[in-house]
Amino acid sequence: MDYRILVINPGSTSTKIAVFHGQTPLMQKTIRHSGEELAPFGAIMDQAPFRRRCVEEALAGFDLTTLDAVCARGGMLPPCPSGAFAVDGDMIEYLAAITQGAHASNLGCVVARDIAEPLGIPAFVYDPVAVDEMPPMARITGIPELPRRMMGHALNTRFSGKYDRAGVMKLVRGRGGLLAHLGTSDAMEVERRMARGDERARLVYDAMLYTAAKSIGAMAAAAGGDIDRIILTGGIAHSAYVADYLTKKVRFIAPVEVMAGEFEMEALAAGAARVLSGRETAHRFRDLAKGE
């Protein structure tokens, strides 16, 4: 059976939505959110009613009663297995309590629940950003009390007075990288500067790609060199400069394949369909919170 599923993918400055009938997209939209629109909201989760309104406006004219489920990008849950999680009040309460450094994906479960509940259909998140299936040896660090997690690592920070904690977290999570060095996070703009002879832009861009190549090599070593393909994906993979640079650096490890763009919306719809068809059982957040 082909299910009709609404998928929602919140990002820091956009909300992507799509409706799939089986694997066929019936509609896809990217809703852009300006800095002025988001400025009044203190915590990420405060944006939930605004984001929901934006989604509903974008769906105007579409018959929501034809939906079988809503599936959203998952947020910063405790370390969890991959797969589907049924959205419930415990999950939303947990994510709402994360006020510092919260990821925009936290919004997905709230918006999905608020749209699905009046329709009497299930709401899921799939493969949250907190998926952690590392083997035991990858968790061990030099300090037993601080095991390594997929989500990140512990930091001790001294504040200069220029930033408070919230300011530092915003800097690290949203103002670093190309934006911090060059004043833009638009890779196409950086490449245009490079074409005009901006050597500073080239240096910073190459440094980013050099670091990516090192990370690919590190992951290949962790996998014991048993690599079938190295796949370059995401929007930046559309860049021939990026693809050529990384291919030259890492092709000695394994063949490099470029699959430019993203497939998150398709993956969310397919995951929810597996649950609806009984091929997969959704995890329950309350079991995750209990460590079961």
WOBELKA-V291708 format. One record per residue. N is the residue number from 1. RES is the residue in three letters. SS is DSSP state (@ for helix, = for strand, . for the rest). NEAR is the number of other C-alpha atoms within 12 Angstrom. Layout:
N,RES,SS,NEAR ; N,RES,SS,NEAR
This chain:
1,MET,.,12 ; 2,ASP,.,20 ; 3,TYR,.,28 ; 4,ARG,=,31 ; 5,ILE,=,46 ; 6,LEU,=,55 ; 7,VAL,=,51 ; 8,ILE,=,53 ; 9,ASN,=,48 ; 10,PRO,=,43 ; 11,GLY,.,30 ; 12,SER,.,31 ; 13,THR,.,24 ; 14,SER,=,27 ; 15,THR,=,36 ; 16,LYS,=,37 ; 17,ILE,=,41 ; 18,ALA,=,38 ; 19,VAL,=,38 ; 20,PHE,=,33 ; 21,HIS,=,25 ; 22,GLY,.,27 ; 23,GLN,.,26 ; 24,THR,=,20 ; 25,PRO,=,25 ; 26,LEU,=,23 ; 27,MET,=,24 ; 28,GLN,=,24 ; 29,LYS,=,25 ; 30,THR,=,22 ; 31,ILE,=,27 ; 32,ARG,=,21 ; 33,HIS,.,21 ; 34,SER,.,13 ; 35,GLY,@,12 ; 36,GLU,@,10 ; 37,GLU,@,17 ; 38,LEU,@,24 ; 39,ALA,@,16 ; 40,PRO,.,13 ; 41,PHE,.,17 ; 42,GLY,.,18 ; 43,ALA,.,24 ; 44,ILE,@,35 ; 45,MET,@,35 ; 46,ASP,@,25 ; 47,GLN,@,34 ; 48,ALA,@,32 ; 49,PRO,@,22 ; 50,PHE,@,27 ; 51,ARG,@,41 ; 52,ARG,@,31 ; 53,ARG,@,19 ; 54,CYS,@,27 ; 55,VAL,@,36 ; 56,GLU,@,27 ; 57,GLU,@,15 ; 58,ALA,@,24 ; 59,LEU,.,27 ; 60,ALA,.,12 ; 61,GLY,.,10 ; 62,PHE,.,18 ; 63,ASP,.,15 ; 64,LEU,@,25 ; 65,THR,@,20 ; 66,THR,@,19 ; 67,LEU,.,34 ; 68,ASP,.,34 ; 69,ALA,=,44 ; 70,VAL,=,52 ; 71,CYS,=,54 ; 72,ALA,=,52 ; 73,ARG,=,47 ; 74,GLY,.,46 ; 75,GLY,.,40 ; 76,MET,.,36 ; 77,LEU,.,41 ; 78,PRO,.,26 ; 79,PRO,.,27 ; 80,CYS,=,33 ; 81,PRO,.,27 ; 82,SER,.,24 ; 83,GLY,.,34 ; 84,ALA,=,39 ; 85,PHE,=,41 ; 86,ALA,=,40 ; 87,VAL,.,43 ; 88,ASP,.,28 ; 89,GLY,@,19 ; 90,ASP,@,22 ; 91,MET,@,35 ; 92,ILE,@,33 ; 93,GLU,@,21 ; 94,TYR,@,26 ; 95,LEU,@,37 ; 96,ALA,@,30 ; 97,ALA,.,19 ; 98,ILE,.,24 ; 99,THR,.,23 ; 100,GLN,.,24 ; 101,GLY,.,30 ; 102,ALA,.,32 ; 103,HIS,.,34 ; 104,ALA,@,41 ; 105,SER,@,41 ; 106,ASN,@,43 ; 107,LEU,@,45 ; 108,GLY,@,51 ; 109,CYS,@,49 ; 110,VAL,@,45 ; 111,VAL,@,43 ; 112,ALA,@,44 ; 113,ARG,@,34 ; 114,ASP,@,32 ; 115,ILE,@,38 ; 116,ALA,@,34 ; 117,GLU,@,24 ; 118,PRO,.,16 ; 119,LEU,.,19 ; 120,GLY,.,17 ; 121,ILE,.,28 ; 122,PRO,=,32 ; 123,ALA,=,46 ; 124,PHE,=,51 ; 125,VAL,=,54 ; 126,TYR,=,47 ; 127,ASP,.,34 ; 128,PRO,.,42 ; 129,VAL,.,31 ; 130,ALA,.,30 ; 131,VAL,=,27 ; 132,ASP,.,24 ; 133,GLU,.,20 ; 134,MET,.,21 ; 135,PRO,.,14 ; 136,PRO,@,12 ; 137,MET,@,13 ; 138,ALA,@,17 ; 139,ARG,@,21 ; 140,ILE,.,15 ; 141,THR,.,15 ; 142,GLY,.,11 ; 143,ILE,.,10 ; 144,PRO,.,9 ; 145,GLU,.,10 ; 146,LEU,.,14 ; 147,PRO,.,20 ; 148,ARG,.,23 ; 149,ARG,=,24 ; 150,MET,.,23 ; 151,MET,.,24 ; 152,GLY,=,18 ; 153,HIS,.,12 ; 154,ALA,.,14 ; 155,LEU,.,10 ; 156,ASN,.,7 ; 157,THR,.,13 ; 158,ARG,.,11 ; 159,PHE,.,13 ; 160,SER,.,10 ; 161,GLY,.,10 ; 162,LYS,.,11 ; 163,TYR,.,15 ; 164,ASP,.,15 ; 165,ARG,@,19 ; 166,ALA,@,19 ; 167,GLY,@,19 ; 168,VAL,@,22 ; 169,MET,@,21 ; 170,LYS,@,23 ; 171,LEU,@,19 ; 172,VAL,@,20 ; 173,ARG,@,20 ; 174,GLY,@,23 ; 175,ARG,.,19 ; 176,GLY,.,18 ; 177,GLY,@,23 ; 178,LEU,@,27 ; 179,LEU,@,22 ; 180,ALA,@,18 ; 181,HIS,@,19 ; 182,LEU,@,25 ; 183,GLY,.,18 ; 184,THR,.,22 ; 185,SER,.,21 ; 186,ASP,.,20 ; 187,ALA,@,30 ; 188,MET,@,22 ; 189,GLU,@,22 ; 190,VAL,@,32 ; 191,GLU,@,29 ; 192,ARG,@,19 ; 193,ARG,@,22 ; 194,MET,@,21 ; 195,ALA,@,15 ; 196,ARG,.,13 ; 197,GLY,.,13 ; 198,ASP,.,17 ; 199,GLU,@,17 ; 200,ARG,@,20 ; 201,ALA,@,31 ; 202,ARG,@,27 ; 203,LEU,@,20 ; 204,VAL,@,27 ; 205,TYR,@,34 ; 206,ASP,@,25 ; 207,ALA,@,20 ; 208,MET,@,25 ; 209,LEU,@,31 ; 210,TYR,@,22 ; 211,THR,@,19 ; 212,ALA,@,22 ; 213,ALA,@,28 ; 214,LYS,@,18 ; 215,SER,@,18 ; 216,ILE,@,29 ; 217,GLY,@,26 ; 218,ALA,@,16 ; 219,MET,@,19 ; 220,ALA,@,22 ; 221,ALA,@,14 ; 222,ALA,@,16 ; 223,ALA,.,16 ; 224,GLY,.,12 ; 225,GLY,.,17 ; 226,ASP,.,14 ; 227,ILE,.,21 ; 228,ASP,.,16 ; 229,ARG,.,20 ; 230,ILE,=,28 ; 231,ILE,=,23 ; 232,LEU,=,31 ; 233,THR,=,21 ; 234,GLY,=,17 ; 235,GLY,@,20 ; 236,ILE,@,28 ; 237,ALA,@,26 ; 238,HIS,@,19 ; 239,SER,.,26 ; 240,ALA,@,19 ; 241,TYR,@,23 ; 242,VAL,@,32 ; 243,ALA,@,29 ; 244,ASP,@,22 ; 245,TYR,@,24 ; 246,LEU,@,36 ; 247,THR,@,29 ; 248,LYS,@,19 ; 249,LYS,@,25 ; 250,VAL,@,31 ; 251,ARG,.,24 ; 252,PHE,.,19 ; 253,ILE,.,27 ; 254,ALA,.,20 ; 255,PRO,.,18 ; 256,VAL,=,25 ; 257,GLU,=,19 ; 258,VAL,=,24 ; 259,MET,=,19 ; 260,ALA,=,18 ; 261,GLY,=,17 ; 262,GLU,.,19 ; 263,PHE,.,20 ; 264,GLU,@,29 ; 265,MET,@,36 ; 266,GLU,@,34 ; 267,ALA,@,31 ; 268,LEU,@,42 ; 269,ALA,@,44 ; 270,ALA,@,39 ; 271,GLY,@,41 ; 272,ALA,@,46 ; 273,ALA,@,38 ; 274,ARG,@,27 ; 275,VAL,@,30 ; 276,LEU,@,30 ; 277,SER,.,18 ; 278,GLY,.,13 ; 279,ARG,.,14 ; 280,GLU,.,19 ; 281,THR,.,20 ; 282,ALA,.,31 ; 283,HIS,=,26 ; 284,ARG,=,27 ; 285,PHE,@,33 ; 286,ARG,@,22 ; 287,ASP,@,18 ; 288,LEU,@,23 ; 289,ALA,@,18 ; 290,LYS,.,12 ; 291,GLY,.,12 ; 292,GLU,.,12
